[in-house]
Amino acid sequence: MKNIFIKAVAAILACAAVAACGCADKGGTGNTGNTGGTGGEKDLPMVTTDGEKLVDEHGDEVILRGVNAGGLFVTEHWMTGFNKSNPKNDYLSLSRTFISRFGEEDTKQLWEEYRSNWWTEEDFENCAEMGINVIRLPFTYMNVDFAAITDLEDAGQNYDFSALDEFVEAAAEHGIYTILDLHGAYGSQNGQDHSGQIFDTAEEVTFYENEQLISLTVKLWGALADHFRTNSNVIGYDILNEPGEKAGLTEKRHWDCFDRIYDAIRATGDRHIVIFESCWDGANLPQPSEYGWETCIYSFHHYSGDNISYEQFCESWDSKIAEIESWDFGVPLYMGEFTAYGKEARWWDYALSLLNEHGWHWTSWTYKVWGGMAWGVVNVPNDGAYKVNPDDDGYEDILAKFEHLDTSGCVRYTFSDGRTLFDIISTYSDGTTA
C-alpha cells in the first residue's frame, strides 16, 4: 500500500510545536493544554494579518498564490472518475454504498487507497515547481468523523485528523502552507455535490435552521482549532465553503453561524486566520467590526461562465474586483476559487495578472481533474474503462481502477499555443502582472 502523503503520522505528532501568534482577539481564553497537530520536520513561519496585508512572524509580507486540492477528500463525479452511485452522485452516497457492500473497515481502506493515488509525492513536487506557496485543502466532516456517515447520533464523539496532519506536514516539507477548508458541514450547508451531499432544491437545505447540524459543525471546528492551534504550517481556516443554499447569497443567518464557529475557534486560544466566504460578492458579507471579527480574511469565488467572449470575461473580472474593493472591508482579500476555462491561455493571463495587480491572494480551482479540462493543472487520462461503478464493481476491481488516478500517468493541460496551465501558474506565482 502507498503511504498517502509520504510521512508517517507518528513521526509528525512526535515533533516539537511552535508557538502560535498571540495577537489580541475576540473570545480567546488561552487554553494551553493541547499541543496536538504540531509542526513536523519543517515549520513554516506563523502568518497573521496586519490590516489588509498578511505578514509572517518576521514582519515580512506574505501573498498567497496557489491551487486547490479538489477531489482529494470529497469527490465530485465530473472530476474524480466515478460513475453514478445510488441514490445520488455525492460522497455520502458513495460511502454508504461501499459500507453496505464491503463494511466499514474495508470502506476506510478504499478511501485511503483512493487518496494515495489522487495525491502523491509527485503532486507536492509539481506544486513546489510551480512556485506556489499555499494549497487550499477541501474536506468534509465525513473525512474526520467516519461514524457520522451512517448515523448522526454517533457524530462528534471521535475525530481522526491523521490524514489532514499528513497532508499539512508533507506540504510544509515543500515550503507550502495549507488552508483547511470545510467543504462539507454536517448535513450539508449548501446541498451541492462538493459538500458531499446533494439536495435538489434550496428549500431542502435546512442546515441554518437545524441546531443539531450547526452545533456539530461548531464542535468540529473547536476540535480542529484545539488540534492545530500551534501548527504554523496551517495558515488559516476556511470555515464554510460556498455557504449559500444551492449557490445562493449569504446574509445574516449565515453570518450568525460564522460567528458561532469563530467564537469556538477563538475559545481554544487559537489565533490562526479565520476565512469567511461570501462566496460571491462584497455585498454578501458584513463589515468585520459588526461581529468583532479580527485576524481574518474575506474570501470570494468567481466563475464567470465559459459561454462568453474574451471581452465579456475581462469585464466580468474587472467588475468583480471593483465591487468587492468598494466595500473597504479593511482585511486581506482572497479569491479562493476560480477558473479561466480552456479557450485560450490569455484568459488565464488576464485573471491572474489582475489578481496580482490588486494584491489579492488566490488559489485556482483546481490542481487535478479527470479528463482533458483546463479546470485542472493536471489531467487524468479520460478512459471510461477506469471509471468506478460503485454499485457493481468488486473490491479488487475498484482498487485497480484507483491506480489510473496516479499522477505518474497524467498529463498537464495544454492550450493551443503550446503553453500549459502549469507554466501559466508558474509565471504568475511570483506576482507578475501584465
C-alpha positions in Angstrom: 0.0 0.0 0.0 1.2 3.5 -0.8 1.8 6.0 2.0 -0.8 8.6 1.3 1.2 11.7 1.9 4.7 10.2 2.3 5.1 10.9 6.0 4.1 8.7 8.9 1.6 10.2 11.3 3.6 9.0 14.4 6.6 11.0 13.2 4.5 14.1 12.7 3.0 14.0 16.1 6.4 13.4 17.8 7.8 16.7 16.5 8.0 19.8 18.6 5.3 22.5 18.4 5.9 26.1 17.5 4.2 28.9 19.4 1.0 30.3 17.9 0.8 34.0 17.2 -0.5 35.8 20.3 -2.4 38.6 18.6 -5.2 40.3 20.6 -8.6 39.0 19.5 -12.2 38.4 20.4 -13.1 35.4 22.6 -9.6 33.9 23.3 -9.3 32.1 26.6 -5.7 31.0 26.3 -6.1 27.2 26.6 -2.6 25.7 26.6 -3.5 22.1 27.5 -3.4 20.6 24.0 -0.4 20.6 21.6 -1.9 18.2 19.0 -1.4 18.8 15.3 2.0 20.4 15.9 4.6 21.0 13.3 6.7 18.4 11.6 10.3 18.3 10.4 9.8 21.7 8.9 7.9 24.5 10.5 7.0 27.4 8.2 6.8 30.9 9.9 3.5 31.7 11.5 1.4 34.1 9.5 -1.2 36.6 10.7 -3.0 39.7 9.5 -1.8 43.3 9.6 -4.7 45.4 8.3 -5.2 44.5 4.6 -1.9 42.5 4.5 -0.6 39.2 5.7 2.7 39.2 7.5 4.8 36.4 8.9 6.4 36.3 12.4 9.5 38.1 11.0 7.4 41.0 9.7 7.7 40.1 6.1 4.6 40.4 3.8 3.2 37.2 2.6 0.9 37.0 -0.5 -0.8 33.6 -1.0 -0.7 32.1 -4.5 -1.7 28.5 -5.1 -4.2 25.9 -6.0 -7.0 23.8 -4.5 -6.6 20.1 -3.8 -10.1 19.5 -5.1 -11.3 15.9 -5.3 -8.9 14.5 -2.7 -11.2 14.3 0.3 -14.6 15.0 -1.3 -15.4 13.6 -4.7 -17.2 15.4 -7.4 -18.3 12.9 -10.1 -17.5 15.3 -13.0 -13.8 15.5 -12.0 -12.9 12.4 -10.0 -13.7 9.2 -12.0 -16.9 7.8 -10.5 -20.0 6.7 -12.4 -23.3 7.3 -10.7 -24.0 5.8 -7.3 -27.5 5.3 -5.9 -29.2 7.4 -4.8 -27.1 10.5 -5.6 -23.8 11.4 -7.2 -22.2 12.5 -3.9 -19.6 11.4 -1.4 -22.2 10.4 1.2 -24.0 8.1 -1.2 -20.7 6.6 -2.4 -19.5 6.0 1.2 -22.8 4.4 2.3 -22.8 2.2 -0.8 -19.3 1.0 -0.1 -20.2 0.4 3.6 -23.2 -1.6 2.7 -21.2 -3.7 0.2 -17.9 -4.1 1.9 -18.2 -3.0 5.6 -16.8 0.0 7.4 -13.1 -1.0 7.7 -12.8 -2.0 4.0 -14.5 1.3 3.1 -12.0 3.2 5.1 -9.3 1.3 3.2 -10.9 2.1 -0.1 -10.8 5.8 0.6 -7.3 5.6 1.8 -6.2 3.9 -1.4 -8.2 6.4 -3.5 -6.4 9.3 -1.8 -3.0 7.7 -2.1 -3.4 7.7 -5.9 -5.1 11.0 -6.3 -2.3 12.8 -4.5 1.3 11.6 -4.2 4.7 13.0 -3.6 4.9 13.9 -7.3 2.0 16.3 -6.8 3.7 18.1 -4.0 6.8 18.3 -6.2 4.8 19.8 -9.0 3.2 22.4 -6.7 6.7 23.4 -5.5 8.0 23.6 -9.0 5.1 25.9 -9.9 6.4 28.3 -7.2 3.1 28.4 -5.3 3.2 28.8 -1.5 -0.3 27.6 -0.5 -2.7 24.7 -1.1 -6.4 25.0 -0.1 -7.4 21.6 1.2 -11.2 20.9 0.9 -12.5 18.2 3.3 -15.9 17.3 4.9 -17.0 16.2 8.3 -17.1 12.6 6.9 -13.3 12.5 6.4 -12.6 13.2 10.1 -15.8 11.8 11.7 -16.4 8.5 10.0 -19.2 7.3 12.3 -21.4 10.3 11.2 -21.7 8.8 7.7 -24.2 6.2 8.9 -25.7 7.8 11.9 -25.6 11.5 13.1 -26.5 10.3 16.6 -22.9 8.9 16.7 -21.4 12.1 15.4 -18.9 14.3 17.2 -17.6 11.5 19.5 -14.3 10.6 17.9 -12.4 12.6 15.3 -9.5 11.4 13.2 -7.3 14.2 11.9 -4.4 12.0 10.9 -4.9 12.4 7.1 -5.1 16.1 7.5 -2.0 16.1 9.6 -0.1 14.1 6.9 -1.1 16.5 4.1 -0.2 19.6 6.1 3.2 18.4 7.1 4.1 16.9 3.7 3.1 20.3 2.1 5.3 22.1 4.6 8.3 19.9 3.6 7.9 21.5 0.2 7.6 25.0 1.6 3.9 25.2 1.1 1.2 26.3 3.6 -2.2 24.6 3.9 -5.6 26.3 4.2 -8.0 23.9 5.9 -11.3 24.3 4.1 -14.5 22.7 5.4 -16.2 22.0 2.1 -19.0 19.9 3.7 -20.5 20.6 7.1 -22.8 18.1 8.9 -26.0 17.7 6.8 -24.6 20.0 4.1 -24.5 23.7 4.3 -25.4 24.2 0.6 -26.8 21.0 -0.8 -24.2 20.9 -3.6 -22.2 17.8 -4.7 -19.0 19.4 -3.5 -20.4 19.5 0.1 -20.6 15.7 -0.1 -24.4 15.6 -0.1 -26.8 16.7 -2.9 -30.2 18.3 -2.4 -32.4 19.0 -5.3 -33.7 22.4 -4.1 -32.5 25.2 -1.8 -35.6 24.6 0.4 -34.3 21.1 1.3 -31.1 22.6 2.7 -32.1 23.0 6.4 -28.6 23.4 7.9 -29.1 27.0 9.1 -32.4 26.0 10.8 -31.1 22.8 12.3 -29.4 23.3 15.7 -28.0 19.7 15.7 -26.2 20.3 12.5 -24.9 23.7 13.4 -23.8 22.5 16.9 -21.9 19.5 15.4 -20.1 21.8 13.0 -19.2 24.3 15.7 -18.0 21.5 17.9 -15.9 20.1 15.0 -14.2 23.5 14.4 -13.5 23.8 18.1 -11.8 20.4 18.0 -9.8 21.3 14.8 -8.6 24.5 16.3 -7.6 22.8 19.5 -5.6 20.3 17.4 -3.9 22.7 15.0 -3.7 25.8 17.1 0.1 25.7 17.5 0.7 24.5 13.9 2.3 27.2 11.8 2.1 25.1 8.7 -1.7 25.7 8.6 -2.1 29.3 7.5 -5.8 29.6 8.2 -9.3 28.0 8.5 -11.8 28.4 5.7 -14.8 27.7 7.9 -17.6 27.0 5.4 -17.2 26.6 1.7 -19.9 28.4 -0.5 -22.3 28.7 2.4 -25.4 29.9 0.5 -28.0 27.2 -0.1 -27.7 25.9 -3.7 -25.1 28.6 -4.6 -27.4 31.3 -3.1 -26.3 34.5 -1.5 -25.3 34.9 2.2 -27.0 37.1 4.7 -27.5 37.5 8.4 -28.4 33.9 9.2 -25.2 32.7 7.6 -23.1 35.4 9.3 -24.5 34.4 12.7 -23.5 30.8 12.1 -20.0 32.1 11.0 -19.8 33.9 14.3 -20.5 30.8 16.4 -17.7 28.9 14.6 -15.4 31.9 15.0 -16.0 32.0 18.7 -15.5 28.2 19.1 -12.1 28.6 17.4 -11.0 31.5 19.5 -12.2 29.9 22.7 -9.4 27.3 22.3 -6.8 30.1 22.3 -6.2 29.6 18.6 -5.0 32.7 16.8 -5.0 31.3 13.2 -6.5 33.4 10.5 -10.2 32.7 10.0 -11.5 32.9 6.5 -15.1 34.0 5.8 -16.7 33.3 2.4 -19.2 35.5 0.8 -18.9 33.5 -1.5 -19.9 35.7 -4.4 -19.8 39.5 -3.8 -18.8 42.1 -1.3 -22.5 42.8 -0.6 -22.8 39.3 0.9 -20.6 39.9 3.9 -20.8 42.2 6.9 -18.1 44.7 8.0 -15.8 42.7 10.3 -16.5 45.2 13.1 -20.2 44.2 13.1 -19.2 40.9 14.8 -15.9 41.8 16.2 -14.0 39.5 13.8 -10.2 40.0 13.9 -7.3 38.2 12.3 -9.5 37.3 9.4 -9.6 37.1 5.6 -12.6 37.7 3.3 -12.9 35.1 0.5 -14.7 35.1 -2.8 -15.2 32.8 -5.7 -15.6 33.7 -9.3 -16.9 31.6 -12.2 -17.7 34.0 -15.0 -19.0 31.3 -17.4 -17.3 30.0 -20.4 -20.1 30.8 -22.9 -18.9 34.4 -23.2 -16.4 36.4 -25.3 -13.0 37.3 -24.1 -14.1 40.9 -23.7 -17.0 39.9 -21.5 -14.7 37.7 -19.5 -12.4 40.6 -18.8 -15.3 42.9 -17.9 -16.6 40.3 -15.5 -13.4 40.1 -13.7 -13.0 43.9 -13.6 -16.5 44.3 -12.2 -16.0 41.5 -9.6 -12.8 43.1 -8.2 -14.2 46.6 -8.2 -17.4 45.7 -6.4 -15.7 43.9 -3.6 -13.0 46.5 -3.1 -15.6 49.2 -3.0 -16.8 47.9 0.4 -13.4 48.8 2.0 -13.5 45.9 4.5 -10.0 46.6 5.8 -9.0 42.9 5.7 -6.9 40.8 3.2 -9.0 39.8 0.2 -8.7 36.3 -1.3 -10.0 34.6 -4.5 -10.4 31.1 -3.1 -11.8 29.5 -6.2 -11.8 30.5 -9.9 -11.1 29.2 -13.3 -10.5 30.9 -16.6 -11.6 27.9 -18.6 -9.8 26.4 -21.6 -10.4 28.5 -24.6 -7.2 30.4 -24.7 -4.2 31.0 -22.4 -4.8 34.7 -22.4 -7.9 34.3 -20.3 -5.7 32.9 -17.6 -3.1 35.7 -18.2 -5.8 38.3 -17.6 -7.3 36.9 -14.5 -4.0 36.1 -12.7 -2.4 39.4 -13.7 -5.4 41.3 -12.4 -5.4 39.5 -9.1 -1.7 40.2 -8.7 -2.0 43.8 -9.7 -4.6 44.3 -6.9 -2.6 42.4 -4.3 -5.2 39.7 -3.9 -4.4 36.2 -2.5 -5.6 33.4 -4.8 -6.0 29.6 -5.2 -7.2 28.3 -8.6 -9.8 25.5 -8.9 -8.2 23.1 -9.1 -5.0 21.1 -9.3 -6.3 17.8 -10.7 -9.3 16.6 -12.7 -10.5 13.6 -14.7 -10.3 14.3 -18.4 -8.9 16.9 -20.6 -10.0 20.2 -19.0 -8.4 23.4 -18.0 -10.3 23.1 -14.7 -7.2 21.2 -13.7 -3.4 21.8 -14.0 -3.0 18.0 -14.2 -5.5 15.8 -16.1 -6.2 12.1 -15.5 -6.5 10.4 -19.0 -10.2 10.2 -19.9 -10.5 6.4 -20.2 -14.1 5.3 -19.3 -12.9 1.8 -18.6 -11.3 3.0 -15.5 -14.3 4.8 -14.1 -15.6 3.2 -10.9 -19.1 1.7 -10.9 -19.7 1.9 -7.1 -22.8 -0.3 -7.1 -21.3 -3.2 -9.2 -17.5 -3.2 -9.3 -15.8 -5.7 -7.0 -13.5 -4.5 -4.2 -10.3 -5.5 -6.0 -11.6 -4.0 -9.3 -12.1 -0.7 -7.6 -8.6 -0.7 -6.1 -7.2 -1.5 -9.6 -9.2 1.4 -11.1 -7.9 3.8 -8.5 -4.4 3.2 -9.8 -5.4 5.0 -13.0 -5.6 8.2 -10.9 -1.9 8.3 -10.1 -0.2 11.4 -11.3 2.6 9.5 -13.0 0.2 8.6 -15.8 -1.4 12.1 -16.0 -0.8 14.9 -18.5 -0.6 18.7 -18.0 -3.4 20.7 -19.6 -2.0 22.4 -22.7 -3.5 25.3 -24.6 -3.5 25.7 -28.4 -0.4 27.9 -28.3 1.5 25.2 -26.6 1.6 26.7 -23.1 0.5 24.6 -20.2 -1.6 25.7 -17.3 1.3 24.6 -15.1 3.5 27.1 -16.9 1.0 29.9 -16.6 0.5 29.5 -12.9 4.3 29.3 -12.6 4.6 32.6 -14.3 2.2 34.4 -12.1 3.0 32.7 -8.8 5.8 35.3 -8.3 3.5 38.3 -8.6 3.9 39.0 -12.3 1.4 41.5 -13.8 0.7 42.4 -17.4 
